[in-house]
Each structure stands twice: as structure tokens, then as C-alpha cells.
């Protein structure tokens, strides 16, 4: 009887280890996704900043021609 109980515990332990590995992989994937989103957000902010500069320059150019 002790043998079958040990076998069940081993199977449960293996399942727990696999679940933990799966969870760790998901966490790593989410971390990568967050980093990519942060890069995109940073690029977006840079683009918005450049667009504001461009609009200001165009506005200043129009004022100079009048």
C-alpha cells in the first residue's frame, strides 16, 4: 500500500512542477510583453513630442510669411 501512495505523490509532485514551470513561462512572457509595450509607449511619446515641434515650426513659418 505504501508504494501506491508514494506513486500518487510523485505524480502529483510532477504535475505541480509542470504547473509551476508553465506559470513561470507565462510570467516571463508577460514580462517581455510589458517591456515591448513600454518601448512602444516611449516611441509614441517621442512621436507626439516631435509632432508638437513640427506644428510649432509650421505655425512660426506661417507667421513669418504674413
Secondary structure as UniProt FT lines:
FT   HELIX           2..65
//
